[in-house]
Amino acid sequence: MVDELTDKQRMFVKEYMKDLNATQSAIRAGYSEDTAGVIGYENLKKPYIQEAIQKEMEERTKSVEITAEYVLGSLKKIVDRCMQAEEVMKYDYNEKKLVGSGEYKFDSSGANRSLELLGKYLKLWNDKQESPLSSRNRITIVDDLPNGDDNE
């Protein structure tokens, strides 16, 4: 199916791989600026163009050797590095050198973000907020309660 692409469509795929921007890719591929947004959108919907983009993505992934294991391993390294207590250094003017201050710091934002991404990958939590009226907290209202009137 990739062989069905026109020269402009091949150029669109090549340009799309640069920044994943369909409109700009269409312009750089030679389509009119006035219609580039529509053409880019339409091109991305065409199965044979999707196939060509997927093939390019797979080749890129192979060439740079990025795998899920690499990404997960890198995130783990970031967490480990960010969680290390690093002593805050200060300059001692008497000794004319850096010395430890006795205080320690760590990069909580880097650790938090990496842990968040790892947690999402492992599906440790659901991004959807649970309604307070979920099934386990649902209140049932019964209409036929006695009203306290003994004259009935």
PASEBA-1860 file (N, C-alpha, C; in nm, 3 decimals):
! residues 152
1> MVDELTDK> 0.081/-0.121/0.000/0.000/0.000/0.000/0.085/0.126/0.000 ~ 0.203/0.120/0.066/0.290/0.237/0.071/0.330/0.279/-0.070 ~ 0.331/0.184/-0.164/0.366/0.215/-0.302/0.263/0.302/-0.371 ~ 0.142/0.314/-0.313/0.035/0.393/-0.372/0.054/0.543/-0.351 ~ 0.150/0.582/-0.270/0.167/0.724/-0.239/0.217/0.802/-0.361 ~ 0.163/0.922/-0.375/0.214/1.014/-0.477/0.345/1.074/-0.423 ~ 0.416/1.144/-0.510/0.540/1.208/-0.467/0.514/1.308/-0.355 ~ 0.404/1.385/-0.366/0.369/1.483/-0.262/0.337/1.413/-0.130
9> QRMFVKEY> 0.266/1.301/-0.137/0.231/1.227/-0.016/0.356/1.168/0.050 ~ 0.451/1.117/-0.033/0.577/1.068/0.023/0.651/1.181/0.093 ~ 0.651/1.298/0.030/0.716/1.414/0.091/0.644/1.454/0.219 ~ 0.511/1.446/0.217/0.433/1.477/0.337/0.474/1.386/0.453 ~ 0.487/1.255/0.425/0.527/1.159/0.529/0.665/1.194/0.581 ~ 0.758/1.222/0.489/0.895/1.258/0.528/0.895/1.383/0.616 ~ 0.819/1.484/0.577/0.812/1.609/0.653/0.738/1.590/0.785 ~ 0.637/1.504/0.784/0.560/1.479/0.906/0.649/1.418/1.015
17> MKDLNATQ> 0.746/1.339/0.975/0.835/1.274/1.072/0.925/1.376/1.143 ~ 0.938/1.494/1.088/1.024/1.596/1.151/0.963/1.653/1.278 ~ 0.833/1.685/1.272/0.772/1.752/1.387/0.630/1.705/1.420 ~ 0.580/1.608/1.345/0.446/1.552/1.366/0.337/1.659/1.357 ~ 0.360/1.760/1.275/0.264/1.868/1.254/0.211/1.856/1.112 ~ 0.085/1.814/1.098/0.028/1.784/0.967/0.020/1.907/0.878 ~ -0.021/2.021/0.934/-0.035/2.143/0.854/0.100/2.188/0.799 ~ 0.198/2.199/0.887/0.331/2.243/0.843/0.395/2.142/0.748
25> SAIRAGYS> 0.369/2.014/0.771/0.422/1.910/0.683/0.362/1.923/0.543 ~ 0.233/1.953/0.536/0.168/1.971/0.406/0.228/2.091/0.333 ~ 0.251/2.200/0.404/0.311/2.319/0.342/0.450/2.286/0.291 ~ 0.532/2.222/0.373/0.669/2.189/0.332/0.670/2.087/0.219 ~ 0.565/2.006/0.209/0.556/1.906/0.101/0.509/1.969/-0.030 ~ 0.468/2.095/-0.026/0.430/2.163/-0.149/0.283/2.188/-0.169 ~ 0.201/2.157/-0.069/0.058/2.187/-0.079/0.037/2.335/-0.051 ~ -0.074/2.389/-0.097/-0.108/2.530/-0.077/-0.124/2.561/0.072
33> EDTAGVIG> -0.072/2.675/0.113/-0.087/2.717/0.254/-0.234/2.734/0.290 ~ -0.316/2.776/0.193/-0.458/2.798/0.219/-0.532/2.669/0.253 ~ -0.488/2.558/0.198/-0.558/2.431/0.221/-0.474/2.330/0.301 ~ -0.358/2.371/0.346/-0.265/2.279/0.411/-0.326/2.213/0.535 ~ -0.403/2.288/0.613/-0.464/2.231/0.733/-0.558/2.117/0.700 ~ -0.641/2.138/0.600/-0.738/2.036/0.558/-0.666/1.918/0.494 ~ -0.572/1.948/0.405/-0.497/1.842/0.335/-0.420/1.757/0.437 ~ -0.353/1.823/0.532/-0.278/1.751/0.634/-0.368/1.658/0.713
41> YENLKKPY> -0.483/1.709/0.754/-0.580/1.630/0.830/-0.628/1.511/0.746 ~ -0.663/1.537/0.622/-0.711/1.430/0.533/-0.603/1.325/0.508 ~ -0.479/1.372/0.489/-0.369/1.278/0.466/-0.352/1.183/0.585 ~ -0.364/1.235/0.705/-0.346/1.152/0.823/-0.457/1.048/0.839 ~ -0.570/1.069/0.773/-0.681/0.974/0.781/-0.669/0.862/0.677 ~ -0.585/0.880/0.576/-0.572/0.781/0.469/-0.490/0.661/0.518 ~ -0.547/0.540/0.507/-0.480/0.420/0.560/-0.338/0.399/0.506 ~ -0.317/0.422/0.377/-0.184/0.396/0.321/-0.082/0.500/0.368
49> IQEAIQKE> -0.127/0.621/0.401/-0.037/0.721/0.459/-0.010/0.686/0.605 ~ -0.112/0.642/0.676/-0.092/0.596/0.815/0.009/0.482/0.819 ~ -0.003/0.390/0.721/0.090/0.276/0.714/0.233/0.325/0.689 ~ 0.247/0.422/0.600/0.381/0.476/0.570/0.440/0.546/0.692 ~ 0.358/0.621/0.763/0.405/0.689/0.885/0.444/0.586/0.989 ~ 0.362/0.482/1.007/0.393/0.377/1.105/0.525/0.309/1.070 ~ 0.546/0.282/0.942/0.670/0.218/0.898/0.790/0.308/0.930 ~ 0.776/0.438/0.903/0.884/0.533/0.933/0.911/0.539/1.083
57> MEERTKSV> 0.804/0.537/1.163/0.819/0.540/1.309/0.895/0.417/1.357 ~ 0.859/0.301/1.304/0.926/0.176/1.344/1.073/0.180/1.307 ~ 1.104/0.230/1.188/1.244/0.240/1.145/1.321/0.338/1.233 ~ 1.257/0.447/1.269/1.322/0.546/1.356/1.349/0.484/1.493 ~ 1.252/0.411/1.545/1.268/0.348/1.676/1.384/0.249/1.673 ~ 1.393/0.170/1.566/1.504/0.075/1.554/1.637/0.147/1.544 ~ 1.642/0.253/1.466/1.770/0.321/1.442/1.824/0.389/1.567 ~ 1.737/0.437/1.654/1.785/0.502/1.776/1.780/0.408/1.897
65> EITAEYVL> 1.736/0.284/1.873/1.732/0.180/1.975/1.653/0.221/2.099 ~ 1.539/0.285/2.078/1.452/0.320/2.189/1.346/0.212/2.201 ~ 1.345/0.148/2.316/1.249/0.043/2.343/1.177/0.077/2.473 ~ 1.072/0.003/2.501/1.001/0.023/2.628/1.096/-0.003/2.745 ~ 1.182/-0.103/2.731/1.278/-0.134/2.838/1.373/-0.016/2.861 ~ 1.417/0.046/2.753/1.508/0.161/2.764/1.439/0.276/2.838 ~ 1.316/0.307/2.797/1.242/0.418/2.858/1.217/0.390/3.006 ~ 1.170/0.270/3.037/1.142/0.235/3.176/1.270/0.236/3.260
73> GSLKKIVD> 1.377/0.183/3.204/1.505/0.183/3.275/1.555/0.325/3.300 ~ 1.538/0.412/3.201/1.580/0.551/3.217/1.498/0.622/3.323 ~ 1.368/0.597/3.324/1.283/0.657/3.427/1.325/0.610/3.566 ~ 1.358/0.483/3.578/1.404/0.430/3.707/1.533/0.498/3.749 ~ 1.626/0.516/3.655/1.752/0.584/3.687/1.727/0.727/3.734 ~ 1.632/0.795/3.668/1.599/0.933/3.707/1.546/0.935/3.850 ~ 1.455/0.843/3.881/1.401/0.836/4.017/1.514/0.813/4.117 ~ 1.598/0.714/4.088/1.708/0.683/4.180/1.800/0.803/4.199
81> RCMQAEEV> 1.833/0.872/4.090/1.922/0.988/4.099/1.856/1.102/4.175 ~ 1.730/1.128/4.145/1.659/1.240/4.209/1.636/1.215/4.358 ~ 1.624/1.090/4.397/1.595/1.059/4.537/1.722/1.056/4.624 ~ 1.838/1.064/4.561/1.962/1.064/4.639/1.973/1.193/4.718 ~ 2.008/1.180/4.842/2.033/1.299/4.924/2.168/1.356/4.882 ~ 2.166/1.480/4.836/2.289/1.546/4.792/2.321/1.658/4.890 ~ 2.440/1.652/4.943/2.477/1.752/5.042/2.493/1.888/4.976 ~ 2.438/1.989/5.039/2.451/2.127/4.993/2.591/2.174/5.030
89> MKYDYNEK> 2.663/2.220/4.930/2.801/2.265/4.953/2.804/2.417/4.968 ~ 2.900/2.464/5.044/2.921/2.608/5.058/3.070/2.634/5.054 ~ 3.105/2.753/5.017/3.246/2.789/5.007/3.294/2.840/5.142 ~ 3.400/2.778/5.191/3.464/2.820/5.316/3.579/2.913/5.279 ~ 3.562/3.041/5.311/3.661/3.142/5.273/3.791/3.125/5.351 ~ 3.786/3.071/5.472/3.907/3.049/5.550/3.992/2.938/5.489 ~ 3.925/2.828/5.451/3.997/2.714/5.394/4.009/2.725/5.242 ~ 3.938/2.821/5.182/3.938/2.846/5.038/3.903/2.720/4.958
97> KLVGSGEY> 3.791/2.656/5.002/3.742/2.539/4.930/3.596/2.516/4.967 ~ 3.532/2.430/4.888/3.393/2.393/4.915/3.390/2.291/5.028 ~ 3.297/2.310/5.118/3.278/2.216/5.228/3.129/2.187/5.242 ~ 3.098/2.073/5.301/2.958/2.038/5.324/2.895/2.128/5.427 ~ 2.769/2.162/5.404/2.698/2.252/5.495/2.624/2.177/5.605 ~ 2.615/2.045/5.591/2.537/1.967/5.686/2.390/1.958/5.647 ~ 2.350/2.026/5.539/2.214/2.020/5.487/2.214/1.936/5.360 ~ 2.101/1.870/5.335/2.090/1.785/5.218/1.967/1.823/5.137
105> KFDSSGAN> 1.973/1.798/5.007/1.859/1.826/4.919/1.842/1.709/4.823 ~ 1.725/1.702/4.763/1.701/1.607/4.655/1.600/1.669/4.560 ~ 1.594/1.615/4.438/1.508/1.670/4.333/1.372/1.602/4.337 ~ 1.281/1.656/4.416/1.150/1.593/4.430/1.068/1.602/4.302 ~ 1.080/1.710/4.225/0.996/1.723/4.105/1.035/1.620/4.000 ~ 1.165/1.596/3.981/1.208/1.495/3.885/1.165/1.356/3.927 ~ 1.177/1.328/4.056/1.136/1.197/4.108/0.985/1.179/4.094 ~ 0.908/1.282/4.130/0.762/1.272/4.121/0.716/1.247/3.979
113> RSLELLGK> 0.771/1.321/3.883/0.728/1.306/3.744/0.763/1.167/3.691 ~ 0.883/1.120/3.720/0.923/0.987/3.674/0.837/0.879/3.737 ~ 0.810/0.892/3.866/0.724/0.794/3.932/0.582/0.798/3.876 ~ 0.534/0.917/3.843/0.401/0.929/3.783/0.395/0.853/3.650 ~ 0.497/0.871/3.565/0.500/0.803/3.436/0.512/0.652/3.454 ~ 0.595/0.608/3.548/0.606/0.464/3.574/0.474/0.409/3.626 ~ 0.408/0.482/3.715/0.279/0.439/3.769/0.174/0.427/3.661 ~ 0.172/0.522/3.568/0.077/0.514/3.456/0.105/0.392/3.371
121> YLKLWNDK> 0.233/0.366/3.344/0.269/0.250/3.263/0.222/0.121/3.331 ~ 0.240/0.114/3.462/0.203/-0.005/3.537/0.054/-0.008/3.573 ~ -0.019/0.097/3.533/-0.164/0.108/3.559/-0.193/0.096/3.709 ~ -0.114/0.169/3.788/-0.131/0.165/3.933/-0.249/0.246/3.980 ~ -0.296/0.339/3.898/-0.412/0.418/3.936/-0.489/0.455/3.812 ~ -0.611/0.500/3.834/-0.701/0.539/3.726/-0.706/0.690/3.723 ~ -0.690/0.750/3.606/-0.693/0.896/3.594/-0.832/0.955/3.612 ~ -0.935/0.872/3.603/-1.072/0.923/3.615/-1.107/0.941/3.761
129> QESPLSSR> -1.170/1.051/3.792/-1.213/1.078/3.928/-1.339/0.998/3.957 ~ -1.345/0.936/4.072/-1.463/0.859/4.109/-1.567/0.953/4.169 ~ -1.687/0.940/4.125/-1.796/1.022/4.176/-1.829/0.982/4.319 ~ -1.864/1.079/4.402/-1.905/1.043/4.538/-2.031/0.958/4.539 ~ -2.102/0.954/4.427/-2.223/0.873/4.419/-2.197/0.744/4.342 ~ -2.075/0.690/4.359/-2.044/0.564/4.294/-2.130/0.454/4.354 ~ -2.127/0.337/4.295/-2.216/0.230/4.338/-2.196/0.190/4.484 ~ -2.076/0.200/4.536/-2.057/0.158/4.675/-2.105/0.263/4.774
137> NRITIVDD> -2.126/0.387/4.728/-2.172/0.493/4.817/-2.314/0.538/4.786 ~ -2.381/0.467/4.697/-2.511/0.510/4.649/-2.614/0.509/4.762 ~ -2.696/0.609/4.764/-2.804/0.620/4.862/-2.934/0.582/4.793 ~ -3.009/0.492/4.854/-3.137/0.451/4.797/-3.247/0.525/4.870 ~ -3.334/0.589/4.793/-3.447/0.661/4.852/-3.571/0.575/4.831 ~ -3.640/0.547/4.940/-3.760/0.463/4.934/-3.882/0.552/4.955 ~ -3.979/0.545/4.862/-4.096/0.633/4.868/-4.203/0.585/4.965 ~ -4.206/0.459/4.998/-4.320/0.406/5.077/-4.288/0.392/5.225
145> LPNGDDNE> -4.214/0.485/5.280/-4.187/0.484/5.424/-4.312/0.535/5.497 ~ -4.340/0.485/5.617/-4.456/0.536/5.692/-4.435/0.681/5.726 ~ -4.543/0.760/5.719/-4.532/0.904/5.744/-4.566/0.941/5.888 ~ -4.592/0.842/5.969/-4.621/0.868/6.109/-4.767/0.902/6.136 ~ -4.851/0.900/6.035/-4.994/0.932/6.052/-5.069/0.802/6.080 ~ -5.125/0.784/6.201/-5.191/0.661/6.242/-5.335/0.652/6.193 ~ -5.389/0.752/6.124/-5.529/0.754/6.081/-5.551/0.678/5.951 ~ -5.453/0.621/5.894/-5.471/0.555/5.764/-5.531/0.422/5.778
END
